[in-house]
Amino acid sequence: MESDTIVAISTAMSNAGIGIVRVSGDEAIRITNSIFQGCDLEKAESHTIHYGHIVVGNETVDEVLVMLMRAPRTYTREDVVEINCHGGVYVLQKVMEAVLSAGARPAEPGEFTKRAFLNGRIDLSQAESVMDLISSTNEYARKSSISQLNGALSKEIKALREKVLYEIAYIESALDDPEHISLDGYPEHLKEVVEPVISDIQKLIDSADDGSLLKNGINTAIVGKPNAGKSSLLNALAKKERAIVTDIPGTTRDTLEEQILIHGIHLNIIDTAGIRETEDVVESIGVKKSFEMMEHADFIIYVVDSSTPLDENDFAIMERIKDEKAVILLNKTDLTSVVTEDMIREHSSHKILPISAKNLTGLDALEEEIKHLFFHGDLRMNDEVYITNERHKYALVSSKKSLELVLRSIEDDMPEDFYSIDLMDAYKSLGDIIGESVEDDLVEEIFSKFCMGK
């Protein structure tokens, strides 16, 4: 019979100073103790660390430190043992094989976190935030994940569900006992309850755009005429020679992508070919791709060479980006300028920032403009909840639609049991976020996306 005690390597599979093999389940301590020489783990106190060796037969596999944690004060709320080994890939595999031979089975992806969810230590939104935290690529994404892991989203969802559940219970009670519980004037009361709940849900839905940017980064296209300094800007932002920079216009023939952090803001930057009328076949393909990148970008950085007069190419670009989220960088301010901000304002209402990509000046102002355009000038990660999960957004939208049906039923003077049906649908949709009413197959799908050992 297969053991319900699981084991996995929980650290990255690469040579390192240390590596951890994690064991969880009712038999975790007994199994580990059977291959550990150092002390009797079954008699040891919880949350203690013990020095010794992993031994199989007469062979010492590794010198280790074993951390013992007894249920329920563990990540999974089961007995957990973590074997701290030397970090070689082969060593970790040998230690894991020893645990398997002693009676454990290999953990599935995300199974440790899945057990934490099933055992009630965390809800589903908190479980998902664990993977978001692991994959976070910037400070704001990390803070957002920590906030959700600590229950910020769960708290808001539970508060909304309590309000909805109270009204469901009141309606059902009144329908069951009309002599003692009256529904006179109730539709007006229910409307006053539902409208603020819809408003709160809409705020969470609205935060999803910001949440997606926090999690995945802002897709940013750098555009401009040839030799405007686009590649120099990319190198300045990347803090390395990522793009070839020459005085020859048209050096960049194809798009070049780089992921960059600017003071915690994650940009997926695409350096495009210089935009101009050209008969060069290869360059014209690059120009076409530049326009395609502009269409799909969340944000456009238009670089203007302040040392060169504006021409029809500049006017065409400004016309193309007039309805987009964009900023205009007046570059090469270290040279004699022939283009002023006033000249550009005659053709564009976008923010204009003077910079020198060569001398690395003006880039801090770019960060502030990005915050203003995408995050309303401020990211208050301590008290704001951002929806970063598409599944959560879908459940919120579904819940909002159900509550809007309640308002419609009130306006149409429908019987009270109609209210109860749609209120229950909203309650269930909100419950999907925290795992109160999700199907087993959805749980399996969610945790299958986790990394091994977590």
Secondary structure, DSSP 8 states (H G I E B T S, - for coil): ---S-EEEE-S-SS-EEEEEEEEESTTHHHHHHTTEESS-GGGS-SSEEEEEEEEETTEEEEEEEEEEE-TTSSSSSS-EEEEEEEE-HHHHHHHHHHHHHTT-EE--TTHHHHHHHHTTSS-HHHHHHHHHHHH--SHHHHHHHHHHHTTHHHHHHHHHHHHHHHHHHHHHHHHH-TTTS--TTHHHHHHHHHHHHHHHHHHHHHHHHHHHHHHH-EEEEEEESTTSSHHHHHHHHHTS--S---SSTT---S-EEEEEEETTEEEEEEE---------HHHHHHHHHHHHHHHH-SEEEEEEETTS---HHHHHHHHHTTTSSEEEEEE-TTS--S--HHHHHTT--SEEEE-BTTTTBSHHHHHHHHHHHHHTT---TTT------HHHHHHHHHHHHHHHHHHHHHHTT--HHHHHHHHHHHHHHHHHHHTSS--HHHHHHHHHTS-TT-
